[in-house]
Structures are given as structure tokens and as C-alpha cells.
Amino acid sequence: MTIDEKFMKKAIHQARRAAALGEIPIGCVIVCDGKVIARGFNQRLHKHSTLAHAELEAIDRASRKLGDWRLEGCTMYVTLEPCQMCSGALVQSRIDRVVIGTMNPKAGCAGSLLNILQMPQFNHQVEITYGVCEKECSAVLTDFFADLRVRVKEEKAARKAAETASLVRMRSEAGTEPPASADPSEKKPQKSEENP
Ligand SMILES: [Zn+2]
């Protein structure tokens, strides 16, 4: 395992912490002199904050730890290509290098839509390494969204079943219809077979 892979695994661990909270799993670590000095994972939902991206959390912690807003000599390992906000903050922090797990073609600003990290017009450019532990970084995200789709589907089905049950109960209590058998929900399994 290379040094980059070793630190990216730690970033992936942070991404999993986000997933455990139901947040989109993006994680990062900042390394200085061969040591992790700050960690961050996406907490946008829990903190009700646009700013609670993994990268900004870690930049803030690293600056506190070093007692300096400048992160010269540091490297960030991040599981997903940074957005425009985080890429801007990384340039502002004067960080030396960013190592990226997987790209974000829809919103990434470190090479996909833009490359804010390496614009010659700015006074600082960041060295970038792409594709470290790419499969694993990508799988963390795809697994999360697959689980989410299953969960949403199950919740929808449970809600529907509860609604149907209460409707049947109401009708039965009101004596307007015979219970259960006459309910339209009986037809539904057939429908779902036709349209899986
Ligand atoms: Zn961001």
C-alpha cells in the first residue's frame, strides 16, 4: 500500500462516519509532516449548514491545530472531488496538495466542471493527484445511494399499507363495506408484478 492509499483509507473511514449518520458519504483528512492533523466528514443535514462539507470542517480543524490559517506543507486526502466552495477554500488556505479519490462530473471543481485549484489567475495553485483508491471511494457513494433507494421504497410501501389498513378499519367500523376482502389494495400485488 502506498502512502497516498494509506491516508485515503483514513478519508474513506471518515466518509463512512457520514454514511452512518445518513449524510452523503464524503470524508477527508489533512496530513502534515506524515501525520493526520485534521479530519472531516460531510454533516450538512445534521448541522443544517451549507458550509458543513468535509473539506471545510477539516480545513477549520487543521488551522486551529496549527494556529495558522495557512496550510502550507499540508496535503488533503478527500474521497470525492471538491466542489466550487471547497476548492476556493483550499486555494485560500495555500494548501500544497490535494489527493482525490473519485471525480464528481456533475459538480466537481478540481478538474471536472472547472479546475479552481489550478487557475493561473490566482496567486496560489494546488498540486493534484487523481484516482487514489478510486473504486473504494466510488463504491462508498454508490452503496449509500442504493441503500437509500431501497429504504425510500420500503418506507413508501409501509406507509401505503398503513393507510390501506386504516381505511379498511374505518369502513368496517362505519359498516359501509365488508372488511378487508372488498378493499382495492388486494389488486395491488398483481399490478406490481406487471410493473416490477
Ligand atoms: Zn464542498
Boltz pocket constraint, residues with backbone or C-beta under 6 A from the ligand:
constraints:
  - pocket:
      binder: B
      contacts: [[A, 53], [A, 54], [A, 55], [A, 82], [A, 83], [A, 84], [A, 85], [A, 86], [A, 87]]
      max_distance: 6.0
